[in-house]
Amino acid sequence: MLYYLPEIQTSYSRKITRQGHTFSLQSARVAYILARMEWNDSFMDLFRNAVERYHERPQTSIDRFFLPEEVKILADMGYQPAEMHAYIQEYAVKGDPSPSTILLIAAARRSFFITQQRGISGNARPVRAIDLPPETDDFQEIAYLPRIISKAAAKLFGTLDPSIMYYDEKDRLFLREHGNIHPADFLYLTWQAHGDKQKMVSAVLNAIRSAQQQPPATPPPSSHPTQAPIIQRELNLE
């Protein structure tokens, strides 16, 4: 069963007046979040500091792991501390996903949070593991697709239970084997599909065909390493 994107409903409809102009609390909240041009730098600083902190004190509980200002940075992009902690732990222990990938996933969630949720997360019930389609469920014989679509939709809405990580090892395997789709791109595809499973099937099949037509990437000569191929691999821009 596909987890369809729910209608967004909030109770934040009050008005405020500043210098003769009337704004909704939603628009004021969005304006506040948008006035953060360097949010990506703040996010990466948070990530680097948190990874270092995890290596030093891996047993620290999640509710005590982040500094108050870090919790605020996460809240302004629609992230929960436990949600971020999962990526920090995954990278600190396994070295994957890459920092740039984690940033792009966060950017997709932030864009949805600002443009679709007006900077307000709401109080929807968390999507738990029991709510997700089984891993063996398929769309048009593409196993696991219903599950990863459901995870992506919940990730966009900020309702994915923190105990479930979007782009975990099984997600990575699926996307790698089905067109090498970047996890952030998959979030945007899910956003644009609005629950239309046929659009998602078409997108995955097109990605598979495109990947099959591309020649294998040639690694740079070991004696003359360059930075560009590394960046391309991290951002999946080959």
Residue pairs with C-beta under 8 A, 6 or more apart in sequence:
1 133
1 137
1 146
2 133
2 146
2 149
2 150
2 195
2 197
3 127
3 131
3 132
3 133
3 149
3 150
3 153
3 154
4 153
4 195
5 153
5 156
5 157
5 194
5 195
6 124
6 157
8 116
8 117
8 122
9 122
10 26
10 117
10 118
10 120
10 122
12 24
12 25
12 26
12 29
12 118
12 120
13 24
13 25
13 26
14 24
14 25
15 22
15 23
15 24
15 25
16 22
16 23
16 24
16 25
16 28
17 23
23 31
26 118
26 119
26 120
27 118
29 118
29 119
29 120
30 114
30 118
30 119
32 76
32 119
33 76
33 77
33 113
33 114
33 119
34 114
36 42
36 76
39 73
39 76
39 77
39 110
40 103
40 107
42 73
43 73
43 77
43 103
43 106
44 99
44 103
46 70
46 73
46 74
46 84
47 87
47 88
47 99
47 102
47 103
48 99
49 70
50 65
50 66
50 70
50 84
50 85
50 88
51 88
51 91
51 92
53 60
53 65
54 60
54 65
54 88
54 89
54 92
55 92
58 89
58 92
62 81
62 82
62 85
63 81
65 81
65 85
66 74
66 81
66 84
66 85
70 81
71 81
74 80
74 81
74 83
74 84
76 119
77 106
77 109
77 110
77 113
78 109
78 110
78 112
78 113
78 117
78 119
78 121
78 158
79 106
79 109
79 158
80 158
80 162
82 162
82 163
83 160
83 162
85 162
86 162
86 165
87 97
87 102
87 105
87 165
90 96
90 97
90 165
90 168
91 97
91 98
91 99
91 102
96 172
97 105
97 167
97 172
97 183
98 234
99 234
100 231
100 234
100 235
101 167
101 182
101 183
101 184
101 234
101 235
101 236
104 182
104 183
104 184
104 235
105 155
105 166
105 167
105 183
105 184
105 187
107 184
108 156
108 184
108 187
108 188
108 191
109 155
109 156
109 158
109 187
112 156
112 157
112 187
112 191
113 119
113 121
113 158
116 156
117 157
117 158
121 158
124 157
124 159
125 159
126 159
126 160
126 161
126 162
127 150
127 151
127 154
127 159
127 160
127 161
127 164
128 161
128 163
128 164
129 161
129 163
129 164
131 150
132 147
132 150
132 151
132 164
133 146
133 147
133 150
134 147
135 143
135 144
135 147
135 170
136 143
136 144
137 143
137 144
137 146
137 147
138 144
138 145
138 146
139 145
139 146
139 197
139 200
139 201
140 201
142 178
142 201
142 204
144 170
144 174
145 174
145 178
145 200
145 201
145 204
146 197
148 171
148 174
148 175
148 186
149 190
149 197
149 200
151 160
151 164
151 166
151 171
152 166
152 186
152 187
152 190
153 190
153 195
154 160
154 161
154 164
154 166
155 166
155 187
156 187
156 190
156 191
160 166
166 183
166 187
167 175
167 183
171 183
172 183
175 181
175 182
175 183
175 186
178 204
178 207
178 208
179 204
179 206
179 207
179 208
179 209
179 210
179 211
180 207
180 211
180 236
181 189
181 204
181 207
182 235
182 236
185 236
189 199
189 200
189 203
190 200
192 199
193 199
193 200
193 203
214 238
217 229
217 238
219 229
220 226
220 229
231 237
232 238
